[in-house]
């Protein structure tokens, strides 16, 4: 499986935009796609889901109540056993004192006082048994009463609560839909780039995919032919493999967008980026850093193949120095070329690029 590094640019921007809008329910572009697909169904199912959630909440509270009551009963039994144990101990001490009093007339008065004290303690313990149990279980009983009151309140106001929660959830759902619709260009871009990553992930592990590859140049790289100073580049996907380096830009454009003269040409965009990357990888002063195996004819050139992947519509025309493919054609195009680098050379190129990020 392809070794993949980094997150796609549009997906990062999309997540940032959603968080700024207070939306955190999405963890992937797949979840957004399902949300858009199932929006009407989710809206229709909202009342039954809210009622089901409320019923589950009440069941959970009833389960908690049952556990609290069981714990309280166990505590009552424990306290009762403790009191019974104290009464048994008092009875044993009373019996012993009575026997000694009957045998020894000299200390009869003292034993009389002791028996009087034991009798008083026994009487007090029996008299206060119920109050002691209530006092020591008061906090548990208070908690039980609180949950019982909450359950009763939920059951009495169930219909009103369902209506109230439905309105709140519906408002949130509609707001989320409006935000996502407003972010459609980012959503479409993220869908396209995610599709490319998913497709390329099926290649073997001697393929390296770097998403959202960005570099800044100081001094800038000068393109004499175009009289252009390139201060930075950003690449949707950079694929490094035995057959070379592939620079991939993804466009999820409609037919109208493909034909729109006002939209910036992706061909010009990718050629500009490709020129800067070619200079970076093939500069004589840097070739030793790449540790490429030297051919006996001379140093190897790292060629760059420029690819525009069209997810939706694809123009009929061909373009110089740039291959335009559909998503279904992507793997076949990449695998068409023969290997020119071995495994270690591929790793060397990838490591060199990592150091530049």
C-alpha positions in Angstrom: 0.0 0.0 0.0 1.2 3.5 -0.8 3.0 5.4 2.0 0.9 8.5 2.4 2.0 11.7 4.3 0.1 14.8 5.1 -3.5 16.0 4.8 -4.9 17.5 1.6 -5.1 21.3 1.6 -8.8 21.7 0.9 -9.7 19.2 3.6 -7.6 21.2 6.1 -9.2 24.5 5.0 -12.7 22.9 5.1 -12.2 21.6 8.7 -11.0 25.1 9.7 -14.0 26.8 8.1 -16.4 24.4 9.8 -14.8 24.8 13.2 -15.0 28.6 12.8 -18.7 28.2 12.2 -19.0 26.0 15.4 -19.6 22.8 13.5 -17.8 19.8 14.9 -19.9 16.8 13.8 -17.8 15.9 10.8 -14.5 13.9 11.0 -14.1 13.1 7.4 -15.2 14.2 3.9 -17.2 11.0 3.7 -19.4 12.1 6.6 -20.0 15.4 4.9 -21.0 13.6 1.7 -23.4 11.4 3.6 -24.8 14.4 5.4 -25.6 16.2 2.1 -27.0 13.0 0.6 -29.2 12.1 3.6 -30.2 15.7 4.7 -33.9 15.4 3.8 -34.1 12.0 5.4 -32.4 13.1 8.6 -34.8 16.1 8.8 -37.8 13.9 8.4 -36.6 11.4 10.9 -35.7 14.1 13.5 -39.0 13.9 15.6 -38.8 10.1 16.0 -35.0 10.2 16.7 -35.5 12.9 19.4 -38.3 11.0 21.0 -36.2 7.8 20.9 -33.3 9.7 22.5 -35.6 11.0 25.2 -36.9 7.5 25.9 -33.4 6.2 26.1 -32.5 9.1 28.5 -35.5 8.2 30.7 -34.5 4.5 30.6 -31.0 5.4 31.7 -32.4 7.5 34.6 -34.6 4.6 35.6 -31.6 2.2 35.5 -29.7 4.7 37.7 -32.6 4.9 40.0 -32.8 1.1 40.4 -29.1 1.0 41.2 -29.4 3.8 43.7 -32.3 2.0 45.4 -30.4 -1.2 45.5 -27.4 0.5 47.0 -29.6 2.2 49.6 -31.3 -1.1 50.6 -27.9 -2.7 50.9 -26.7 0.2 53.2 -29.9 -0.1 55.3 -29.3 -3.9 55.7 -25.7 -3.2 56.7 -26.7 -0.6 59.3 -29.5 -3.0 60.6 -26.9 -5.8 60.9 -24.5 -3.4 62.8 -27.3 -2.5 65.2 -28.3 -6.2 65.7 -24.6 -7.0 66.4 -24.4 -4.2 69.0 -27.6 -5.5 70.6 -26.2 -9.1 70.8 -23.0 -7.8 72.4 -25.0 -5.8 74.9 -27.1 -8.9 75.7 -24.0 -11.0 76.2 -22.5 -8.4 78.5 -25.9 -8.1 80.4 -26.0 -11.9 80.9 -22.4 -12.0 82.3 -23.1 -9.1 84.6 -26.3 -10.7 85.9 -24.5 -14.0 86.7 -21.7 -12.2 88.5 -24.2 -10.1 90.5 -26.0 -13.2 91.7 -22.8 -14.9 92.8 -21.1 -12.0 94.6 -23.2 -10.1 97.1 -20.4 -7.7 97.9 -20.3 -6.1 94.5 -24.1 -6.5 93.8 -24.6 -2.8 93.9 -21.9 -2.1 91.4 -23.3 -4.7 89.1 -26.7 -3.2 89.6 -25.4 0.1 88.2 -23.6 -1.7 85.4 -26.8 -3.6 84.5 -28.8 -0.3 84.6 -26.3 1.3 82.2 -26.5 -1.7 79.8 -30.3 -1.7 79.9 -30.4 2.0 79.1 -28.0 1.6 76.2 -30.0 -1.4 74.9 -33.3 0.5 75.2 -31.9 3.6 73.5 -30.4 1.5 70.6 -33.8 -0.2 70.0 -35.7 3.0 70.3 -33.5 4.9 67.9 -33.0 2.0 65.4 -35.3 3.4 62.7 -34.1 7.0 63.2 -30.5 5.8 63.0 -31.1 4.0 59.7 -32.9 7.0 58.2 -30.2 9.4 59.3 -27.4 7.3 57.9 -29.2 6.8 54.6 -30.5 10.4 54.2 -28.1 11.4 51.4 -28.9 8.3 49.4 -32.6 8.8 49.9 -32.2 12.4 48.8 -30.5 11.4 45.6 -33.2 8.8 44.9 -35.9 11.4 45.4 -34.1 13.8 43.1 -33.9 11.2 40.3 -37.6 10.2 40.8 -38.6 13.9 40.6 -36.6 14.3 37.4 -38.1 11.2 35.8 -41.6 12.4 36.7 -40.9 15.8 35.3 -39.7 14.3 32.0 -42.7 12.1 31.7 -45.1 14.9 32.4 -43.4 17.3 29.9 -42.4 14.6 27.3 -44.4 16.0 24.4 -43.3 19.6 25.0 -39.7 18.5 25.4 -39.8 16.5 22.1 -41.2 19.6 20.4 -38.6 21.9 22.0 -35.6 19.6 21.2 -36.9 19.1 17.7 -37.0 22.8 17.0 -33.5 23.3 18.4 -32.1 20.3 16.4 -33.9 21.3 13.2 -32.4 24.8 13.5 -28.9 23.4 14.0 -29.4 21.0 11.1 -30.6 23.7 8.7 -27.7 26.0 9.9 -25.2 23.2 9.2 -26.7 22.6 5.8 -26.4 26.3 4.9 -22.8 26.5 6.1 -21.8 23.4 4.1 -23.6 24.6 1.0 -21.8 27.9 1.4 -18.5 26.0 1.5 -19.3 24.0 -1.6 -16.1 24.9 -3.5 -14.1 23.6 -0.6 -16.3 20.5 -0.2 -16.0 19.7 -3.9 -12.2 20.2 -3.8 -11.9 18.0 -0.7 -14.1 15.3 -2.3 -11.8 15.4 -5.4 -8.5 15.3 -3.5 -9.7 12.6 -1.1 -10.8 10.5 -4.1 -7.3 10.9 -5.6 -5.6 9.9 -2.3 -7.9 6.9 -2.0 -7.2 5.8 -5.6 -3.4 6.2 -5.2 -3.4 4.4 -1.9 -3.9 1.1 -3.8 -0.3 1.3 -5.2 2.6 -0.7 -3.6 4.7 0.5 -0.7 7.5 1.8 -3.0 5.2 4.6 -3.9 5.3 7.7 -1.7 2.4 10.3 -1.7 3.0 13.7 -0.1 -0.3 15.7 0.2 -0.3 19.5 0.2 3.4 19.9 -0.5 4.3 23.5 0.0 7.7 25.3 -0.3 9.0 28.9 -0.1 12.1 30.0 -1.9 14.5 32.7 -0.7 15.9 33.9 -3.0 13.1 33.1 -5.5 13.5 30.8 -8.4 13.7 32.8 -11.6 11.9 31.5 -14.8 13.7 33.4 -17.5 11.4 32.3 -20.3 8.3 33.6 -18.5 10.2 36.4 -16.7 8.6 35.1 -13.5 10.1 35.0 -10.0 8.7 32.1 -8.0 8.6 32.8 -4.3 6.5 29.7 -3.3 4.7 26.7 -4.6 1.9 24.5 -3.4 1.1 21.1 -4.8 -2.0 19.1 -4.2 -0.2 15.7 -4.4 3.4 14.8 -5.0 3.9 11.2 -5.9 7.5 9.8 -5.8 8.0 6.3 -7.2 10.4 4.1 -9.2 9.1 5.6 -12.5 9.8 9.2 -11.3 8.1 12.2 -9.7 4.5 13.0 -10.5 3.1 16.4 -9.8 -0.7 16.0 -9.5 -3.3 18.8 -9.3 -6.9 17.8 -8.6 -9.9 19.6 -10.1 -13.5 18.7 -9.3 -15.0 21.0 -11.9 -18.3 21.0 -13.6 -18.6 21.4 -17.4 -19.4 25.1 -16.9 -16.3 25.6 -14.8 -14.1 23.8 -17.4 -15.4 26.2 -20.1 -15.3 29.3 -17.9 -12.7 31.8 -19.3 -12.5 33.6 -16.0 -11.1 30.7 -14.0 -7.3 30.4 -13.8 -5.9 27.8 -16.1 -4.7 24.8 -14.1 -2.3 24.1 -16.9 -0.4 27.3 -16.3 -0.6 26.8 -12.6 0.9 23.3 -12.7 3.6 24.3 -15.2 4.8 27.1 -13.0 5.0 24.8 -10.0 6.7 22.1 -12.1 9.4 24.4 -13.2 10.3 25.4 -9.6 10.3 21.8 -8.5 12.4 20.7 -11.4 15.0 23.3 -10.6 15.0 22.3 -6.9 15.5 18.6 -7.7 18.1 19.0 -10.5 20.3 21.8 -9.2 23.9 20.7 -9.5 24.8 22.0 -6.1 22.2 19.7 -4.5 22.5 16.5 -6.5 24.9 14.9 -4.0 22.3 15.4 -1.2 20.0 13.1 -3.2 22.5 10.2 -3.3 21.3 9.0 -6.7 23.2 6.2 -8.3 25.4 7.8 -11.0 25.1 6.5 -14.5 28.4 6.0 -16.4 27.2 8.6 -18.9 26.6 11.2 -16.2 24.2 12.4 -13.5 20.6 11.2 -13.7 17.9 13.8 -14.4 14.8 13.8 -12.2 12.1 14.4 -14.6 8.7 15.6 -13.4 5.4 14.4 -15.0 2.6 17.0 -14.7 -0.9 15.5 -14.2 -4.2 17.2 -13.8 -6.8 14.8 -12.4 -10.4 15.8 -13.4 -12.9 14.2 -11.0 -16.1 15.4 -12.8 -15.7 16.9 -16.3 -12.6 16.6 -18.4 -11.7 18.8 -21.4 -11.4 17.1 -24.8 -8.2 18.9 -25.7 -4.6 17.8 -25.0 -2.0 20.2 -23.6 1.7 20.5 -23.9 3.8 19.2 -21.0 0.6 18.4 -19.0 -1.4 15.2 -19.0 -5.1 15.6 -18.1 -6.7 12.3 -16.9 -9.9 11.2 -15.3 -9.8 9.5 -11.9 -10.3 6.1 -13.6 -7.3 6.7 -15.9 -4.9 7.9 -13.2 -3.4 4.5 -12.0 -3.0 3.3 -15.6 -1.2 6.4 -16.6 1.2 6.3 -13.6 2.0 2.6 -14.1 2.6 3.1 -17.9 6.1 4.3 -17.3 9.1 2.0 -16.7 11.1 2.3 -13.5 14.2 4.6 -13.6 15.0 4.7 -9.9 15.6 1.8 -7.4 14.0 1.6 -4.0 16.9 3.5 -2.2 16.9 6.3 -4.8 13.2 6.8 -4.3 13.7 7.0 -0.5 16.5 9.5 -1.1 14.3 11.8 -3.2 11.5 11.5 -0.6 13.9 12.3 2.3 15.3 15.3 0.4 11.8 16.7 -0.1 10.9 16.1 3.5 13.9 18.2 4.6 12.7 21.0 2.4 9.2 21.2 3.9 
